[in-house]
Amino acid sequence: MNKVNFYTWPLLLILTVVFFVFSPVLSHDFVSWDDEGHLLENLHVRSLSFDNINKIFHTTVNKTYIPLTIFSFAVEYHWFGYNPFFYHLDNILLHLGVVVLVYLLVLRLGFSSMAAALAALLFGIHPMRVESVAWVTQRKDVLYAFFYLLAIYHYAGYIKNRKASSYVWAFLCGVLSILAKPMALSLPLVLFLLDWFLKRRWGPNLFLEKIPFAVTIFPVAWWTYVLNMRAVEPSFPQAPLTWLWSLAFYISKFFFPADLLVLYQLPQPVSLANPAFCSAVGLALVVLYILVRLRRQRLLIFAAAYFFLSIFFLLRFDSKQDLTFVADRFMYLPSLGICIGTGFFIDWALAHWGEKERELRCFILGVVVVVFFTLGALAHARAQKWGDENLLWSSVIEEHPNAVACNQLGNYFLKRKDYPRALENYERAIRLKPFYNRPY
C-alpha cells in the first residue's frame, strides 16, 4: 500500500461515518432561532450585485460582524433560493472539511496516522458539534473553523519549511476566518503556542510575524465587543465562581456529553453552598493539579493551552442572565486540543499497554469502539431534534422546560394561526418566568 492510500482510506472512512451521523439534518427545515435575521429576512443575501456585496461587508447582523458568512448565504440564495436542503448540505460539507483539516494538522504536528484518525473522528462525531452543524445560522462556526485550521496548518508548514508562501497563506486564511466569526480573535495567541510546541527559538521575529494577524483580527473583534458590551459590576465571590463554573461546564460536557440543551441557565444561587459551583471549583483544582504534576508532558500542556486560549474570551464572570451564557457551539473549535490529546493518549496506550498483552490491547480497542459508537449515536439522535421549530422547541421543553422555549413554540403555533396552542405555550412561559416580557 503506497503512502497516499495509507492516509486516504482511514480519512475516507472517517468522513463516511461523520456524514452518516449528521445526515438527518439534510431533511430539516429552517428554525425561528436567528435564521430569520441572518438569512430568511436578511435582504442582503438576496443579491450578488457589487453594491450589495459591498453592503454585506459594511453591515453587522445581530450586532456581530460576519460578512463572509452572510456572503456564503447570498451565494446559496442566488442558486437555490430558500431551499433548506442546500444550506444544511453546505454546513455538513464544511464540517467534513474541518475534519479533514484536523486529520492533516495532527499529521503535520508530527503525530502518527492513528492519533490523527482518532482525533479527527472524535472531533467529527462529538455530540457538542450538532448545534454548529444542524443550525443553519451557525454556518459561522464551521466556516470560521475551516479557515482558522487552514491558517494553523499553513503556519505549521511555515515553521518547518520557512517559505514565505506558507506564511502568506496562513495570513490570508486568518483574515477569512475573522470575517466569518469574531471568535478567530484567539488565532495570534494559538500561533505563539504552535511556535512553542514545535520548538522554535524565541526572538523578535516571532512577535513581528504576528503583527499582521493582530492588526487585521483585533479591530474586527473589538468592533463586535463594543457593539455588545454592557455595564457589569463584578462581585466577589460571585464573579470568580461564575467564571469557574463556565470553564468547568465546557470541560465536563465534553467528557460527559449527556443532557445537552439548546439553552442553559446559570445555577442559582451563585455560592459555594450550591453543589454546582462547589464541584466546578473542585474540577478546576483537579485539572490544575494534573497540569502542574505533568507539566513536562509537552502534548498535555499544548492541549490544555489550546483549549484555554481559544475558549478564554467566551468565559463569563457576570451572573446576568442571557441566552448565550454558555452554549455547545462555543466548543466547536476550542475542543480541538482535547481531541488531539485524546487521540495521542489512545494511540500511546495501544502501543505501550497492549504491547505484550494481546488481551489488554483488545480490551482497550473494545472500550474505544464502544465510546466512539456511543458518541456517534448520541450525535445522530440529537441531530434529528433540529428537524423544524416544532420538533426543536418541543424537545427542549420536554428535556428542560424554560420560558424562552415555550415562547418560541408559541410563536410557531401563532404563525400557523393555531391560537389555542399558541396561548397555551405563552401562558406556560409566563408561569415559568413572570417577568419575561415577550410572551405578554
Sequence and secondary structure as in RCSB ss.txt:
>XXXX:A:sequence
MNKVNFYTWPLLLILTVVFFVFSPVLSHDFVSWDDEGHLLENLHVRSLSFDNINKIFHTTVNKTYIPLTIFSFAV
EYHWFGYNPFFYHLDNILLHLGVVVLVYLLVLRLGFSSMAAALAALLFGIHPMRVESVAWVTQRKDVLYAFFYLL
AIYHYAGYIKNRKASSYVWAFLCGVLSILAKPMALSLPLVLFLLDWFLKRRWGPNLFLEKIPFAVTIFPVAWWTY
VLNMRAVEPSFPQAPLTWLWSLAFYISKFFFPADLLVLYQLPQPVSLANPAFCSAVGLALVVLYILVRLRRQRLL
IFAAAYFFLSIFFLLRFDSKQDLTFVADRFMYLPSLGICIGTGFFIDWALAHWGEKERELRCFILGVVVVVFFTL
GALAHARAQKWGDENLLWSSVIEEHPNAVACNQLGNYFLKRKDYPRALENYERAIRLKPFYNRPY
>XXXX:A:secstr
  HHHHHHHHHHHHHHHHHHHHGGGGG    TTTHIIIIIT GGGG   HHHHHHHTT  BTTB  HHHHHHHHH
HHHHHTT HHHHHHHHHHHHHHHHHHHHHHHHHTT  HHHHHHHHHHHHH GGGHHHHH GGGHHHHHHHHHHHH
HHHHHHHHHHH  HHHHHHHHHHHHHHHHH GGGGGHHHHHHHHHHHTT   SHHHHHHHHHHHHHHHHHHHHHH
HHH       TTHHHHHHHHHHHHHHHHHHS  S  SS    SS STTSHHHHHHHHHHHHHHHHHHHTTT HHH
HHHHHHHHHHHGGG        TTSS GGGGTTTTHHHHHHHHHHHHHHHHHTTSS HHHHHHHHHHHHHHHHHH
HHHHHHHHHTTSSHHHHHHHHHHHS  HHHHHHHHHHHHHTT HHHHHHHHHHHHHH TT  S  
